């Protein structure tokens, strides 16, 4: 009987994170280390050591792994983040000294949960700051008007030292992208803006920074990483989203900001649930709740909601209902004045929409009563104004699907048309997939003329 594989800890170091990515793609493609090794001209033991963070990976091996595992270049881009700078420094040192240098440069893991703090904020080793520089062919940019971001052909020079206004610009760009993403979705121009803005911000982390500005800078980049990751998640650029979230998590830890850290893990949980891995999603949500005494009730509610969505996708009725109850209890204690400004979105409408999504899965997977989920979606739809058309569209589409499956198809049709009106203005893969699901569920009533027209309109909307 084969021995179980060693549990990996991707947060331990960049090498461990790279190794966990290798194992993730290997298992997704159905390979063992023994079957994968010959295909990439490497020994199975080397594959195992790379996965455990015990051995370095050559660039050509990362390229071979990408090709065999059909990752779309993820590991080669990750190699640039984990090993690229170390290789560059080693090469430069060898040129100066004429001899090889032993070892590799490790990124500083952060401060939260008792981690070592020997490296000062702003030092080159303090965070995986080159991830985005290596993850795309687009060049890094300097803080400029967002309207001209995608037109720049070469990166402007970074400042010689971090100033307060640089941090303010990171936060201003984050809020601008956040507003655009909510209004239009994460695709198209918004996605391009998000990617290039993140590259610019990561570049700022390489600039010398005075001690008092270190934590604010990392907190600002964490905030931007959250916004950019969420935008990429919306368009199913999941690998780019995970890199952005990874940077955000590391920066939040470097800034010793428990609230930003919790927000990152909430989004990682939601992404994992969305792509069909609720078990990992539940783990992320639980990590976010570590030291919940340091979190506001609103943020606790957000994380319990993520737990509920994971349990719901698993079909775990008891777990989902308990998590929804915990989320409701926490939200009842919310005081907006205690929350950071970026949590203002999590109002009554957002809370009821998110918990409604968890209950929605129980209705479809476990044939539970749709009443409670429907009421929550109704509150969400009524509460979301025109600043959040995507959230309103997602809740509206889910409510229409519930009613189409378990209730009155005529009522479902009316709600579905309003959801299409909201979703039709967006470049959101999530909204599009929810409309596809509504169309599939509505097929059982396709002989009803109103339902047939709704399905035609969904088809036309998805084609435009």
N, C-alpha and C positions, 0 to 999 in steps of 0.2 A: 504493500500500500504506500503510495507516494507521500512524503512529508508535506504538511501544509506550508505554503509560502510564508516567508517572514512578513509580518505586518509592517508597512512602510509609514514613515512620518514625513510627508512632503514639506512640512513647515520647519523642519530642523535646519535646513541649509539649502542654497540654490542647487547643489548637486543632488541632494535628496529629492528636491522637487522635480529636477530633470529625470531622475530615475523613476519616480512615480509616474511621470508622463510616458516613459518607455513601457513600463508594465501595463499602464492603462490601454495603450494602443495595441500592445501585444495580445492582451486578453480579449479586447474587442474583436480582433481579427482571428481569434481562435488558435493562437500559437502557444506552444510551450517554449521555454528557453532552448530546449534541445532541438525543436523543429525550426526555430527562427535562426539560430546561430549559423547553420550552413548556408542559409539564403542570403545572409549579409557578410559571409566570409569572416565570421568571428566565432570564437569558442562559446559554447553555452555558459561556461563559468564566467566569462567576461560579461555576457549579457546580464547574468544574475548579479555580478558585482556592481555593474553600472546602475541597475535598478535599486540596489541597496545603498547607493552613494559611496561605495567602497572603491570604485575605480573611475578614472576619467574616460570620457568618450571622445574619440577623434572626430573631427568635422566630417571626414569622408564616411565614417561609420554612421553618423547622424543622418547624412544624406541617403545612405543605403537603407537605413531603417525607415526613413520617410517614404522611399520608393516602394519597398516591400510591404509596408503596413498601410500604404495609401493614406497618409495623414494630411496631404496637402501642404507639406513643408513645415509642419508645426515643430518637429524636433530640430531641424536645421536652424530655424529662427530662435528656438529656445537655446540651442548650443551657443549662439552669439551672445545671449544674455549671461549664461552660466560660465562658459569657458572662454568666450572670445576676448574679453578684456585681459584675462590672465595670460592667454597666448600672446597677445600683443605686448604686454609688459615683459613677458619672458623673452620674446624676440628682441625687444629693444635692449634688455639687459645683456643678452648674449652678444649683441653687436658691440656694446660698450666694454664688456669684460672678456669676451671671447670664450665663455663657458656657459653651460646650461645652469638653470636655476631650479632647485628642487621645490616641489609643492605647488599649490594653486592658491589664488586669492579667494577667500570666502566672504560672502556678504554678512554684515552684522545683522543678527536676527531680531533685534528690537528690545524693548524694555518691559512690556507688559508680561505678567505671570512670572516675574522673577528672572527674566533673561539678563544676560551679561550686558553691561553698559559701558564697557571699556572704550569703545570707539566713540568719539565725539559726534554730535549731530552735524551733518553736512560732510562727513568724511566720505571718500569714495566707496568705502566698503560697507556703508551703513544700510543700504537697501538695494533691491534688485532694480536699480534705476535705469539700466540700459535695456530693459526688456522691450520697451516699445521702439527704441531706436533700432533694435534687431528684428522686430516682428513685422516690419513693413518696409517696402522700398521707398515710401515717401520720406522726404527729408524733414528734420526737425525745424521748427519755426520759432520765431521770437514773438512776444506779445504785440499783436497788431490788430487792426480792425478785422472782426470775423468775416466781414463781407469779402475781404481780399485774401483770405487764407488759402483757398484752393488755387488761386492764381499765381502764388509765389513759386518760382522755379528753383530758387536756391535759399538756404537757410540764412537769415540775418544773424549777426553775431550775438552771442549771449552776453549779458552784463558781466563785468569783471568781478563784481561782488553782489551778493543778494541785498536788495534794498526793500524797505517796507512796501514800496509801490509795486514791486514785482509780485509779492504775495497777494496784494490787493487785486492785481490783474488776473492771477490764477483763479481767485474766487469769483471775480466778475465774469470771466469766461465760463466757469462752471455753471453759474446761474443762467447765463445766456443760452448755453447748450441745453441745460435742463428745461428751460421754457420752450425752446424750439422742439426738443424731443417730445415733450408732452403734447404740443400742439400739432405736430406733423408726423411723429414717429421717428424711428432711428435710421431710416434709409436715406438714400440720395445725398443731397448736400449736407444734411445734418450729420450723417455718418462720416463724411469726409472731413467736416469741421471738427468732429469729435476726435478722430484719429490724429489729425495734425496738432490740435491743441494739446493732446496728451503727450505727444512727442516733444513738443516745446517744454512742457512742464517737467518731463523727465530730464530734459537737458539742463534745466535749472538746478536739479539736484547734484550736478557735477560742479557747480560754481561755488567758490568759497563763500561761506556764510558765517556771520558772527553768531556766537552762542545764543543770545537772546532771540534771534530770528529762526533758529533751527527748528524748534517745535512748531511754530506757526507755519513755516514753509512746508514741513511734512504733512501737517494737518490740511493745508490748502491743496496739496497734490493728492492726498487721500480723498478729499471731497471731489476733486475733478475725476479721479480714477473711478469713483462710485458712479458718477454721472455718465462717463464715457462707457464703462462696462455695462451699465443698464441699457444704454443706447444700442450697443452692439448686440446685447442679448435680445433686444426687440426685433432685430433683423436676422437673428440666428447666426450671427458671426460669433459662435460660441467660444472658439479658441481665443479670439481677440478679447472677448469679454472676460474670459478667465485670466488672461494676462493682466488686463486692467484691474480686475479685482485683486489679483495677487499683489500688484504694486500698491493698491489702496490699503490692503491689509498691513503690508510691511510699513508703509508710511504712518498709518494710524498707530501702530505699535511704537514706532520711533517717536511719535509725538506724545505717546502715553495718553491717547485719547480713546477711552473705553466706548464712548458713544459712536464714534466713527467706526471703530472695530466691529461693534455689534451690527451696524448697518451693512457693512461689507458681508458679514456672515449671513445676514438675512437674505441678501441678494444671491449669494452663492447657493443658499438653500433653495430659493425659488427657481434658480436656473437648473439645478440638479433635478428637482421635481419635474420641471417642464420637459426636460429631455429624457425622462423615463427612468431616473435613478433616485426614487424617493428615499431609499435607505441612506444614501450619501447626503441627500438634502436634510434629513433628520439630524445627521451627525453635525452638519454645518450649523443648523439652528441651535443645537445644544451647545456647541462651542461659543456661539454668540451670547448665550445666556450665562456663561461662566461669570461669576461674581455679579450676579444680577442686582445685588444691593447697590452697585455703582451705576445702574441704568435707571432712567426715568420710567415711570409706569407706561408711558406711550411706547417707548422702545421695547419694553418687556412684552407689551401686547403685540407689537409687530413681529417679534420672534416667536411667540406662542402661536401666532397665526401661521407662520412658516412651518412650525411643527404640525399644526392641524392640516395644512395642505399636504405634507408628506404622508401623514397617517391616512388622509382621505384617498390619496393615490394608491396607497397600499391596500385599501379596502378594510382598514382596521377601524371598525365603528367605534369601539370603546376609546381607543387612543385619540381619534379625531374629535369626538365629542368632548372628551376631557380637555384637550388642547384648546378647543373653541371656548370652553368654559373659563379656562385660565386666561385666555386672551380677553374675554369679556370682563372678567374681574379686574384685570390690570387696566384696561381701557377706562373702566368706571372711575379709576383714581387719577386719570390723566389731568394734568394742568399745563396748558400750552406755554405758560410762562416759565415752566421748568425745562422745556425742551429747547434744543438748538433750533435756529431758524429753518434749517433744512428739513426738519421734521414736521413743518407746518402742513405738509400735504396729507399727513396721516390724521385725518379728521374722521368724523362719524361715517361719512360716505366711504372713505377708503377702508376703514375697519370692517364695515358691513360687507363691502364688496369682496375683500380678501377672505373673510371667514365664509362668505357665501360660496366662494370657489371650492373651499374644502368640503363643504356639505354637498355641493353639486356632484362631486365624485362619488359620494356615498349613495346618492339617489340613483345614478346610472350604474354603478358597479354592484351595489348591494340592495337595490330596490327599496331604499328608505323613503319615507314620506317627504315630498318635495316642498312642503309648506314653509318650513323654516328657512331653507335656502332661498326660496322665492321672495320671502319678505325681506331678507337681507339685501338681495339684489335690487328690490324696489327702492329701499332706502338709499342705496348707492347711486342709482340712476337719478333719483330726485336731488341728491346732494351734490353731484359733480356738475360744476358750471362749465362754461365754454373754454376755460383754461385747461380742462382735462378731458378733451373729447375721447382720447384713447381709453381712459379708465371707464368712462360712461359707455363707450362702445363695447368693451369687454364684458361689463356687467349686463348690458342690454342683450348681447348675443347669447350669453349663458342663460339669462332668464327666458328668452324666446325658445332656446333649446329645451329647457326644463318643461315649459308649457306645451311645447310640441310633442315631447315624449310622454308626459304624464297628465297633461291638462287639456285646455281648450285650444285647438290649432288656430282658430280665428283670432283669439286674443294674442297668441304667439306671433301670428303674422303681423299684427299692428306693431308690436314691440320690435319685431325683427326689422321692419322697414326703418324705424328710427335708428336702430343700431347700424344699419347699412349707411344711413345718411352721415353718421358720425365716422364710421370706419372708412368710408369712401374717400375721405380727405387725407388719410394717413398712409405712410409708407411703413407699415407694421406687419411683419410676418405673423406675429401672435394674433393680431386682429383678423388677418386673412385666414389663418387656420381655424379660428373659432367660427368664422362664417362658413367655411367648408363643412365643419361639423354640424352646424345648424342645417345646412342643405341636405346632408346625409340623413339626419333625423327626420327632416320634413318630407323626405321621399315617401314615407309610409302614408302620407296624406296628399300625395301629388295629384290625386283626382279632384281635390277641392280647388276650384279656379284661383282663389286668392293665394293658396299655398303654392300652386304652380307658378304664379307670377312672382312670388317672393323668391323662389328658386332661380327663376330666370334673371331676376335683378341681381341676386348674389353672383351668378355666373358672369354677368356683364361687368359687375364691379370688380371682380377678381381679374378680369382680363384687361382692365384699363390701367 
